[in-house]
Amino acid sequence: IIRHLHCTQGEVQFDFYFHPRANYGVSDVRLRRVGALGVRFDVGPGAYWLRSSVPLDLHPGIASATLRLTQGDHAEFSLTYGEESPQVLPPLGVWTHQRISESIDWWKLWSSRAKYDGPQREAVLRSALTLKLLTYAPSGAIIAAPTASLPERIGGDLNWDYRFCWLRDASLTVRALLGLGYNEEAESFLSWLLHATRLTQPELRIVYSVFGGNAMKEYELERLTGYRRSRPVRIGNAARDQVQLDVYGEVLDAAAQIAYSDGAFDRGTQKVLVDIGKHVASHWDQPDQGIWEPREHPENHTHSRVLCWTALDRLVTLAKRGLLPKAPLDDFKRERDCIAAQVKEKAWNPLLNSYVSTLGGKELDASLLLLSYYGFEAADSDRMRATYSAIRQQLRAGKNLLYRYINGPHEGSFGICSFWEVEYLALGGGSLEEAIGLFEELLRYRNDVGLFAEEIDPRSGAALGNFPQAFTHVGLISAALSITEKMRGAKPLPHREESSEENKAA
């Protein structure tokens, strides 16, 4: 990490304060001078090196300095971490300025590759940059957020650790990256995904570390009071032990999008995808925790059923195109159609005139908007229009936001759900003007550097939950892509069109 201070005019006082803490503040950190190499401290298997172009005062566990810069003055600082020897420490001075300039040039070049010329290009590029910055470069894994236990409800207990990779993000993330022309990043993400799941295939876990291992077990840091006294502070995530059947559809939909872009799979990947499909075909009719991960007993969630349908539907499409020659096509078609029949019969509540969250249930949630995204039900069908009307009536949070479901003391509105609404309108559930209007209204909730958290306080507009949140930015990009497709008169993604027509016929 490099910091460069440059006073362009006048005079400014700058206070430098460095107070590292280990093991979430439990362990002391001992700083020691090492001559020209700066200040060193060791934590776990690695060594940290703090270097400065100005003298530093050392106190127990703290390095500090007060400096006054006048016009033309510079000051540089660097922090380096390494676990192997020899370690290469960055020089300060001119080299620091050059590295910062090179970094800026690299990000400008990366941004310029985006093949997007639709509305709000700046916001879309900012979201793409966010996804790139949430990517662990050696593996291609994309974390949900870089923070832990930022509350969804101030003073409440909805505090989770999101520093892991959720398979659920796969479909929408690949859609966003491919849609912007970042094929290499999309393929890297899918490659990581298939590699990370290799030990449990054809069964898939919910969440993984960036290295492809199981996410950390959840525990609480009882000595910490949390952000604005929102306790408990949780590290790790217990969702790792849940059953969430929707992930199969998201993974296979992501694979299908890659195939539509590149046109082929190697034999190893073909076998993995077919085996996952066989697992779905024999396990889809069971309860799970679903997309929102409630810590209660499993239920038969509509969204999970539809994503199991999506998994088999994509495999059917890929097999028909000759991309999965060994797929049991008839078996996949039979089970896919059984899922569709069950959802249309048991997930539709005639009294509410709406699809509902669970089979035979009475509640709604915003994931029902995705029935059109995945091609299960056309956005302009009578059922989807009625469902959308019910969602607007029951889940509306203020003027233009949505809650993800009806709950007790409300958390914030869920960011991606409102972008799902934009996409639903763009796919035919409303007019293009409505979609663009809502999209532009939602962008008002960005912070000063264009970032979104997981949730938005509908009263104040403040960010809630972990930040920045990949899921929200993925939703923004996908909504913008659907708006652009609608403006051009283009058909939706190929799998949506084929799936919707075949499902209608069935």
For each residue, the residues with C-beta under 8 A, 3 or more apart:
1: 78 79
2: 76 77 78 90 96 99 100
3: 76 77 78
4: 74 75 76 96 97 100
5: 14 69 73 74 75 76
6: 69 73 74
7: 10 11 12 69 70 71 72 73 74
8: 71
9: 71
10: 7 70 71
11: 7 68 69 70 71
12: 7 68 69
13: 66 67 68 69
14: 5 66 67 68 69 75
15: 64 65 66
16: 52 54 56 63 64 65 66 67 77
17: 62 63 64
18: 50 56 62 63 64
19: 61 62
20: 29 31 41 43 48 61
21: 24 25 27 29 61
22: 25 26 27 28 29 43 44
23: 26 27
24: 21 221 224 235
25: 21 22 223 224
26: 22 23 223
27: 21 22 23 43
28: 22 60 61
29: 20 21 22 41 43 61
30: 41 42 61
31: 20 39 40 41 50 58 61 62 63
32: 39 40 41
33: 38 39 40 58
34: 37 38 39 40 49
35:
36:
37: 34 40 49 51 89
38: 33 34 49 50 51 52 89
39: 31 32 33 34 49 50 51 56 58 63
40: 31 32 33 34 37 47 48 49 50
41: 20 29 30 31 32 47 48 50
42: 30 46 47 48
43: 20 22 27 29 46 48
44: 22
45: 83
46: 42 43 81 82 83
47: 40 41 42 81 82 83 87
48: 20 40 41 42 43 79 80 81
49: 34 37 38 39 40 78 79 80 81 82 87 89
50: 18 31 38 39 40 41 56 63 77 78 79
51: 37 38 39 77 78 79 80 89 90 92
52: 16 38 55 56 65 75 76 77 92
53: 74 75 76 77 92 93
54: 16 65 67 75
55: 52 65
56: 16 18 39 50 52 63 64 65
57: 63 64 65
58: 31 33 39 62 63
59: 62 63 64
60: 28
61: 19 20 21 28 29 30 31
62: 17 18 19 31 58 59
63: 16 17 18 31 39 50 56 57 58 59
64: 15 16 17 18 56 57 59
65: 15 16 52 54 55 56 57
66: 13 14 15 16
67: 13 14 16 54 75
68: 11 12 13 14
69: 5 6 7 11 12 13 14 73 74 75
70: 7 10 11 73
71: 7 8 9 10 11
72: 7
73: 5 6 7 69 70
74: 4 5 6 7 53 69 93 97
75: 4 5 14 52 53 54 67 69
76: 2 3 4 5 52 53 92 93 96
77: 2 3 16 50 51 52 53 92
78: 1 2 3 49 50 51 89 90 92 96
79: 1 48 49 50 51
80: 48 49 51 87 89 90
81: 46 47 48 49
82: 46 47 49 85 87
83: 45 46 47
84: 87
85: 82
86:
87: 47 49 80 82 84
88:
89: 37 38 49 51 78 80
90: 2 51 78 80 95 96 99
91: 95 96
92: 51 52 53 76 77 78 95 96
93: 53 74 76 96 97
94: 97 98
95: 90 91 92 98 99
96: 2 4 76 78 90 91 92 93 99 100
97: 4 74 93 94 100 101
98: 94 95 101 102
99: 2 90 95 96 102 103
100: 2 4 96 97 103 104
101: 97 98 104 105
102: 98 99 105 106
103: 99 100 106 107
104: 100 101 107 108
105: 101 102 108 109
106: 102 103 109 110
107: 103 104 110 111 129
108: 104 105 111 112
109: 105 106 112 113
110: 106 107 113 129 132
111: 107 108 114 125 128 129
112: 108 109
113: 109 110 181 182
114: 111 124 125 128 180 181 182
115: 180 181
116: 121 124 125 179 180 181 480 481 484
117: 121 484
118: 121 124 480 481 483 484 487
119: 436 439 440 480 483 484
120: 123 124 439 440 443 480
121: 116 117 118 124 125
122: 125 126 450
123: 120 126 127 443 446 450 476 480
124: 114 116 118 120 121 127 128 180 476 477 480
125: 111 114 116 121 122 128 129
126: 122 123 129 130 446 449 450 451
127: 123 124 130 131 176 450 473 474 476 477
128: 111 114 124 125 131 132 176 177 180 182 477
129: 107 110 111 125 126 132 133
130: 126 127 133 134 451 468 470 473
131: 127 128 134 135 142 173 176 177 185 470 473 474 477
132: 110 128 129 135 185
133: 129 130
134: 130 131 142 143 144 145 146 468 470
135: 131 132 140 141 142 185 189
136: 139 140 141 142 143 210
137: 140
138:
139: 136 188 192 195 196 210 211 212
140: 135 136 137 185 188 189 191 192
141: 135 136 165 189 192 196 208 209 210 211 212
142: 131 134 135 136 165 169 173 189 470
143: 134 136 146 162 163 164 165 210 470
144: 134 162 163 164 165 166 169 466 469 470 471
145: 134 162 163 454 466 467 468 469 470
146: 134 143 163 468
147: 150 162 163 466 467
148: 160 161 162 163 233 234 235 466
149: 159 160 161 226 227 230 232 233 234 235 466
150: 147 159 227 453 464 465 466 467
151: 154 155 156 158 159 226 227 228 230 464 465
152: 156 158 159 411 412 454 455 464 465
153: 156 157 158 230 409 410 411 412 464
154: 151 227 228 230 464
155: 151 228 229 230
156: 151 152 153 159 230 409 411
157: 153 230 231 232
158: 151 152 153 411 465
159: 149 150 151 152 156 226 227 230 231 232 233 234
160: 148 149 234 237 466
161: 148 149 164 216 218 234 235 236 237
162: 143 144 145 147 148 237 454 466 469
163: 143 144 145 146 147 148
164: 143 144 161 207 208 209 210 215 216 237
165: 141 142 143 144 169 192 196 207 208 209 210
166: 144 169 206 207
167: 170 193 197 204 205 206 207 208 247 250 251
168: 206 244 246 247 250 291
169: 142 144 165 166 172 173 250 470 471 474
170: 167 173 174 189 190 193 247 250 251 253 254
171: 174 175 249 250 251 253 254 257
172: 169 175 176 250 471 474 475 478
173: 131 142 169 170 176 177 186 189 254 470 474
174: 170 171 177 178 186 189 190 253 254 257 258
175: 171 172 178 179 254 257 474 478 481 493
176: 127 128 131 172 173 179 180 474 477 478 481
177: 128 131 173 174 180 182 183 185 186 189
178: 174 175 181 182 183 186 257 258 261
179: 116 175 176 477 478 481
180: 114 115 116 124 128 176 177 477 481
181: 113 114 115 116 178
182: 113 114 128 177 178 185 186
183: 177 178 186 187 261 262
184: 187 188
185: 131 132 135 140 177 182 188 189
186: 173 174 177 178 182 183 189 190 257 258 261
187: 183 184 190 191 258 262
188: 139 140 184 185 191 192
189: 135 140 141 142 170 173 174 177 185 186 192 193 254
190: 170 174 186 187 193 194 254 255 258
191: 140 187 188 194 195
192: 139 140 141 165 188 189 195 196 212
193: 167 170 189 190 196 197 251 254
194: 190 191 197 198 269 272
195: 139 191 192 198 212
196: 139 141 165 192 193 208 212 213
197: 167 193 194 200 201 204 205 208 251
198: 194 195 201 212
199:
200: 197 203 204 205
201: 197 198 204 272 275 276
202: 272 275 276 278 279
203: 200 279
204: 167 197 200 201 247 248 251 276
205: 167 197 200 208 214 240
206: 166 167 168 239 240 242 244 247 293
207: 164 165 166 167 215 237 239 240
208: 141 164 165 167 196 197 205 212 213 214 215
209: 141 164 165 212 213 214 215 216
210: 136 139 141 143 164 165
211: 139 141
212: 139 141 192 195 196 198 208 209
213: 196 208 209
214: 205 208 209 240
215: 164 207 208 209 236 237 239 240
216: 161 164 209 235 236 237 240
217: 236 238 240
218: 161 234 235 236 237 238 240
219: 234 235 236
220: 232 233 234 235
221: 24 224 232 233 234 235
222: 232
223: 25 26
224: 24 25 221 231 233
225: 229 231 233
226: 149 151 159 229 230 231 232 233
227: 149 150 151 154 159 230
228: 151 154 155
229: 155 225 226
230: 149 151 153 154 155 156 157 159 226 227
231: 157 159 224 225 226
232: 149 157 159 220 221 222 226
233: 148 149 159 220 221 224 225 226
234: 148 149 159 160 161 218 219 220 221 237
235: 24 148 149 161 216 218 219 220 221
236: 161 215 216 217 218 219 240
237: 160 161 162 164 207 215 216 218 234 240
238: 217 218 241 242 295
239: 206 207 215 242 244 289 293
240: 205 206 207 214 215 216 217 218 236 237
241: 238
242: 206 238 239 288 289 293
243: 286 288 289 298
244: 168 206 239 247 288 289 290 291 293 304
245: 248 280 283 284 286 288 301 304 305 307 308
246: 168 249 250 288 290 291 301 303 304 307 308
247: 167 168 170 204 206 244 250 251 307
248: 204 245 251 252 276 279 280 307 308 311
249: 171 246 252 253 280 306 307 308 309 310 311 314 374
250: 167 168 169 170 171 172 246 247 253 254 307 310
251: 167 170 171 193 197 204 247 248 254 255 276 311
252: 248 249 255 256 273 276 277 280 310 311 314 315
253: 170 171 174 249 250 256 257 310 311 314 374 495
254: 170 171 173 174 175 189 190 193 250 251 257 258
255: 190 251 252 258 259 265 269 273 314
256: 252 253 259 260 314 317 318 495
257: 171 174 175 178 186 253 254 260 261 493 495
258: 174 178 186 187 190 254 255 261 262
259: 255 256 262 263 264 265 318 321 323
260: 256 257 263 493 494 495
261: 178 183 186 257 258
262: 183 187 258 259
263: 259 260 323
264: 259 323
265: 255 259 269 270 273 323 324
266: 269 270
267: 270 271
268: 271 272
269: 194 255 265 266 272 273
270: 265 266 267 273 274 323 324 325 326
271: 267 268 274 275 326
272: 194 201 202 268 269 275 276
273: 252 255 265 269 270 276 277 315 318 324
274: 270 271 277 278 315 324 326 327 328
275: 201 202 271 272 278 279
276: 201 202 204 248 251 252 272 273 279 280 311
277: 252 273 274 280 281 311 312 315 327 332
278: 202 274 275 281 282 328 331
279: 202 203 248 275 276 282 283
280: 245 248 249 252 276 277 283 284 308 311 312 335
281: 277 278 284 312 331 332 335
282: 278 279
283: 245 279 280 286
284: 245 280 281 305 308 309 312 335 339
285: 342
286: 243 245 283 298 300
287: 297 298 299 300 301
288: 242 243 244 245 246 298 299 301 304
289: 239 242 243 244 292 293 294 298
290: 244 246 293 294 299 301 303 304
291: 168 244 246 301 303 304 367
292: 289 365 367 404 405
293: 206 239 242 244 289 290
294: 289 290
295: 238
296:
297: 287
298: 243 286 287 288 289
299: 287 288 290 358 361
300: 286 287 304 305 346 358 359 360
301: 245 246 287 288 290 291 304 305 357 358
302: 305 306 343 347 355 356 357 358 359 361 367 368
303: 246 290 291 306 307 357 365 367 368 370
304: 244 245 246 288 290 291 300 301 307 308
305: 245 284 300 301 302 308 309 339 342 343 347 359
306: 249 302 303 309 310 339 343 370 371 374 376
307: 245 246 247 248 249 250 303 304 310 311 374
308: 245 246 248 249 280 284 304 305 311 312 339
309: 249 284 305 306 312 313 336 339 340 343 374 376
310: 249 250 252 253 306 307 313 314 374 375 376 499
311: 248 249 251 252 253 276 277 280 307 308 314 315
312: 277 280 281 284 308 309 315 316 332 333 335 336 339
313: 309 310 316 317 336 375 495 499 502 503
314: 249 252 253 255 256 310 311 317 318 495 499
315: 252 273 274 277 311 312 318 319 324 327 332
316: 312 313 319 320 327 329 332 333 336
317: 256 313 314 320 321 495 498 499
318: 256 259 273 314 315 321 323 324 327
319: 315 316 322 323 324 325 327 329 332
320: 316 317 329
321: 259 317 318
322: 319 325
323: 259 263 264 265 270 318 319
324: 265 270 273 274 315 318 319 327
325: 270 319 322
326: 270 271 274
327: 274 277 315 316 318 319 324 332
328: 274 278 331 332
329: 316 319 320 332 333
330: 333 334
331: 278 281 328 334 335
332: 277 281 312 315 316 319 327 328 329 335 336
333: 312 316 329 330 336 337
334: 330 331 337 338
335: 280 281 284 312 331 332 338 339
336: 309 312 313 316 332 333 339 340
337: 333 334 340 341 506
338: 334 335 341 342
339: 284 305 306 308 309 312 335 336 342 343
340: 309 336 337 343 344 376 503 506
341: 337 338 344 345 506
342: 285 305 338 339 345 346 347 359
343: 302 305 306 309 339 340 346 347 348 359 376
344: 340 341 347 348
345: 341 342 348
346: 300 342 343 359 360
347: 302 305 342 343 344 355 356 358 359
348: 343 344 345 354 355 356 383
349: 352 353 354 355 356 361 362
350: 353
351:
352: 349 356 362 364 390
353: 349 350 386 390
354: 348 349 364 368 386 387 389 390 391
355: 302 347 348 349 364 368 371 383 387
356: 302 347 348 349 352 361 362 363 364 368
357: 301 302 303 361 363 364 365 367 368 405
358: 299 300 301 302 347 361 363
359: 300 302 305 342 343 346 347
360: 300 346
361: 299 302 349 356 357 358
362: 349 352 356
363: 356 357 358 405 406
364: 352 354 355 356 357 368 387 390 391 394 395 405 406
365: 292 303 357 368 395 404 405 406
366: 369 391 395 402 403 404 405 414 417 420 421
367: 291 292 302 303 357 370 404 420
368: 302 303 354 355 356 357 364 365 371 387 391
369: 366 372 373 387 388 391 417 420 421 423 424
370: 303 306 367 373 374 420
371: 306 355 368 374 376 377 384 387
372: 369 375 376 377 378 379 384 424 427 428 429 500
373: 369 370 420 423 424 427 496
374: 249 253 306 307 309 310 370 371 496 499
375: 310 313 372 492 495 496 497 498 499 500 503
376: 306 309 310 340 343 371 372 499 500 503
377: 371 372 381 383 384 500 503
378: 372 381 384 428 500 504
379: 372 384 424 427 428 429
380: 384 385 428 429
381: 377 378 384 385
382: 385 386
383: 348 355 377 386 387
384: 371 372 377 378 379 380 381 387 388 424 429
385: 380 381 382 388 389 429
386: 353 354 382 383 389 390
387: 354 355 364 368 369 371 383 384 390 391
388: 369 384 385 391 392 424 429
389: 354 385 386 392 393
390: 352 353 354 364 386 387 393 394
391: 354 364 366 368 369 387 388 394 395 402 421
392: 388 389 395 396
393: 389 390 396
394: 364 390 391 406
395: 364 365 366 391 392 402 403 404 405 406 417
396: 392 393 401 402 403
397: 401 402 403 410 412 413 458
398: 401 413 458 459
399: 441
400: 418 438 441 442
401: 396 397 398 413 418 442 445 456 458
402: 366 391 395 396 397 413 414 417 418 420 421
403: 366 395 396 397 406 407 410 411 413 414 417
404: 292 365 366 367 395 413 414 417
405: 292 357 363 364 365 366 395
406: 363 364 365 394 395 403
407: 403 410 411
408:
409: 153 156
410: 153 397 403 407
411: 152 153 156 158 403 407 455 464 465
412: 152 153 397 454 455 456 457 458 464 465
413: 397 398 401 402 403 404 417 418 455 456 457 458
414: 366 402 403 404 417 418 454 455
415: 418 419 445 452 453 454 455 456 469 471 472 475
416: 419 420 471 472 474 475
417: 366 369 395 402 403 404 413 414 420 421
418: 400 401 402 413 414 415 421 422 438 442 475
419: 415 416 422 423 439 442 472 475 476 478 479
420: 366 367 369 370 373 402 416 417 423 424 475 479
421: 366 369 391 402 417 418 424 425 438
422: 418 419 425 426 435 438 439 442 479 482 483
423: 369 373 419 420 426 427 435 475 478 479 482
424: 369 372 373 379 384 388 420 421 427 429 430
425: 421 422 429 430 431 434 435 438
426: 422 423 430 432 435 479 482 483 485 486
427: 372 373 379 423 424 482 486 492 496
428: 372 378 379 380
429: 372 379 380 384 385 388 424 425
430: 424 425 426 434 435
431: 425 434 435
432: 426 435 436 483 486 487
433: 436 437
434: 425 430 431 437 438
435: 422 423 425 426 430 431 432 438 439 479 482 483 486
436: 119 432 433 439 440 483
437: 433 434 440 441
438: 400 418 421 422 425 434 435 441 442
439: 119 120 419 422 435 436 442 443 479 480 483
440: 119 120 436 437 443 444
441: 399 400 437 438 444
442: 400 401 418 419 422 438 439 445 476
443: 120 123 439 440 446 476
444: 440 441 461
445: 401 415 442 452 456 461
446: 123 126 443 450 451 452
447: 450 451 452 463
448:
449: 126
450: 122 123 126 127 446 447
451: 126 130 446 447 467 468 473
452: 415 445 446 447 456 463 467 468 469 472 473 476
453: 150 415 456 463 464 465 466 467 468 469 472
454: 145 152 162 412 414 415 464 465 466 467 469 471 472
455: 152 411 412 413 414 415 463 464 465
456: 401 412 413 415 445 452 453 461 462 463 464
457: 412 413 460 461 462 463 464
458: 397 398 401 412 413 461
459: 398
460: 457
461: 444 445 456 457 458
462: 456 457
463: 447 452 453 455 456 457 467
464: 150 151 152 153 154 411 412 453 454 455 456 457
465: 150 151 152 158 411 412 453 454 455 469
466: 144 145 147 148 149 150 160 162 453 454 469
467: 145 147 150 451 452 453 454 463
468: 130 134 145 146 451 452 453 472 473
469: 144 145 162 415 452 453 454 465 466 472 473
470: 130 131 134 142 143 144 145 169 173 473 474
471: 144 169 172 415 416 454 474 475
472: 415 416 419 452 453 454 468 469 475 476
473: 127 130 131 451 452 468 469 470 476 477
474: 127 131 169 172 173 175 176 416 470 471 477 478
475: 172 415 416 418 419 420 423 471 472 478 479
476: 123 124 127 419 442 443 452 472 473 479 480
477: 124 127 128 131 176 179 180 473 474 480 481
478: 172 175 176 179 419 423 474 475 481 482
479: 419 420 422 423 426 435 439 475 476 482 483
480: 116 118 119 120 123 124 439 476 477 483 484
481: 116 118 175 176 179 180 477 478 484 485
482: 422 423 426 427 435 478 479 485 486 492
483: 118 119 422 426 432 435 436 439 479 480 486 487
484: 116 117 118 119 480 481 487 488
485: 426 481 482 488 490 491 492
486: 426 427 432 435 482 483 489 490
487: 118 432 483 484
488: 484 485
489: 486
490: 485 486
491: 485 494 497
492: 375 427 482 485 496 497
493: 175 257 260 496 497
494: 260 491 497 498
495: 253 256 257 260 313 314 317 375 498 499
496: 373 374 375 427 492 493 499 500
497: 375 491 492 493 494 500 501
498: 317 375 494 495 501 502
499: 310 313 314 317 374 375 376 495 496 502 503
500: 372 375 376 377 378 496 497 503 504
501: 497 498 504 505
502: 313 498 499 505 506
503: 313 340 375 376 377 499 500 506
504: 378 500 501
505: 501 502
506: 337 340 341 502 503
